[in-house]
Amino acid sequence: MKLAEALILRADCQKRIEQLRQRLLRSAKVQEGEQPPEEPQGLIAELEATVNELTDLIKKINKTNSLTTLEDNVSITDALAQRDTLSLKRSVYDSLVNAAAVTSNLYSRSEIKSFSTVNISELQSQINSLSREYRELDTKIQEANWTTELIN
């Protein structure tokens, strides 16, 4: 099985667990004399099996990510950390640009005028650079996901 396939299965398990949560909550309580829409014990058994499957997948994915290196001799785990921090940094800069953008809505001379304290064009350039780095790194990670066999 390829790493990408395991990642898809992991996402499916997470969705199934959330669906089981909702089904269990609907079946958790009924009025006296009524039956639950589904048997909670059967749902709990299905939940246990799905959680075990998810645990197994996560262990294999983590092992594969830590033992597999990309072309620049960086592990997939390290590349994922770098990608996540690039995304976080880009998001912060984007929020800063949005907060710093001065929109002038002056209706009279007595209103207070606002000024940006940061260089918006410089920040936008950094955002564009971070976005490009993110895309390039993500492409390498995705390529590795589809070419790497999952380690047991």
C-alpha positions in Angstrom: 0.0 0.0 0.0 1.3 3.5 -0.8 1.6 6.1 1.9 -1.0 8.3 0.1 -3.5 5.4 0.3 -2.9 5.1 4.0 -3.5 8.8 4.5 -6.8 8.5 2.7 -7.8 5.5 4.9 -6.8 7.5 8.0 -9.1 10.3 6.9 -11.9 7.8 6.3 -11.4 6.3 9.8 -11.5 9.8 11.3 -14.8 10.5 9.5 -16.3 7.2 10.5 -15.3 7.9 14.2 -17.1 11.2 14.0 -20.2 9.6 12.5 -20.1 6.9 15.2 -19.9 9.7 17.8 -23.1 11.3 16.4 -24.9 8.0 16.1 -23.9 7.1 19.7 -25.2 10.4 21.0 -28.5 9.9 19.2 -28.8 6.5 20.9 -27.6 7.5 24.3 -30.9 8.3 25.8 -34.6 7.5 25.1 -37.9 8.0 26.8 -39.2 5.2 28.9 -40.7 2.5 26.8 -38.9 3.6 23.7 -36.0 1.9 21.8 -32.9 3.7 20.7 -32.6 4.2 17.0 -29.5 2.0 17.0 -28.0 -0.5 19.6 -25.3 1.4 21.5 -23.3 -1.7 22.3 -22.9 -2.5 18.6 -21.9 1.1 17.8 -19.4 1.0 20.7 -17.9 -2.3 19.3 -17.7 -0.6 15.8 -16.0 2.4 17.4 -13.4 0.3 19.2 -12.6 -1.5 15.9 -12.3 1.7 14.0 -10.1 3.4 16.6 -7.8 0.3 16.6 -7.6 0.6 12.8 -6.8 4.3 13.1 -4.1 3.7 15.7 -2.5 1.1 13.4 -2.6 3.4 10.4 -1.2 6.4 12.4 1.7 4.3 13.7 2.6 3.1 10.2 2.2 6.5 8.6 4.4 8.1 11.3 7.1 5.4 11.0 7.0 5.8 7.2 7.2 9.6 7.4 10.2 9.5 9.8 12.1 6.9 7.8 11.5 8.3 4.3 13.6 11.1 3.0 12.8 13.5 0.1 15.3 14.4 -2.6 17.1 17.0 -0.4 17.7 14.4 2.4 14.9 15.8 4.6 12.5 13.3 6.2 8.9 13.6 5.3 8.2 14.3 9.0 10.6 17.3 8.9 9.1 18.5 5.6 5.6 18.3 7.1 6.7 20.4 10.1 8.3 22.9 7.7 5.2 23.0 5.6 2.9 23.6 8.7 5.1 26.4 9.9 5.2 28.1 6.5 1.4 28.0 6.4 1.2 29.4 10.0 3.7 32.2 9.2 1.9 33.1 6.0 -1.4 33.2 7.8 0.0 35.6 10.5 1.4 37.9 7.8 -1.8 37.8 5.9 -3.7 38.8 9.0 -1.2 41.6 9.7 -1.7 42.9 6.1 -5.5 42.9 6.6 -5.2 44.7 9.9 -2.7 47.3 8.7 -4.6 48.2 5.5 -5.7 51.7 6.0 -9.2 52.5 4.8 -10.0 56.1 5.0 -13.5 56.8 6.0 -13.1 60.4 7.1 -16.3 62.3 7.1 -15.0 65.5 8.8 -11.7 67.1 9.7 -12.1 66.2 13.4 -12.0 62.5 12.8 -8.8 60.6 13.7 -6.7 59.5 10.8 -5.0 56.1 10.9 -1.6 55.1 9.5 -0.1 51.6 8.9 2.9 50.8 11.1 4.2 48.1 8.7 5.2 48.1 5.1 2.3 46.3 3.4 3.9 45.8 0.0 7.0 44.2 1.7 4.7 41.9 3.7 2.7 41.0 0.6 5.9 40.1 -1.1 6.8 37.9 1.8 3.4 36.3 1.7 3.8 35.5 -2.0 7.3 34.0 -1.3 5.9 31.9 1.6 3.0 30.7 -0.6 5.4 29.7 -3.3 7.7 27.8 -0.8 4.6 26.1 0.6 3.4 25.0 -2.8 6.8 23.6 -3.8 7.3 21.7 -0.6 3.7 20.4 -0.7 4.3 19.1 -4.2 7.4 17.2 -3.0 5.5 15.8 -0.1 2.6 14.7 -2.3 4.9 13.1 -4.8 6.6 11.1 -2.0 3.2 10.1 -0.6 2.2 8.5 -4.0 5.6 6.8 -4.6 6.4 5.6 -1.1 5.4 2.2 0.2 3.9 2.2 3.7 6.3 0.7 6.2 4.8 -1.9 8.6 
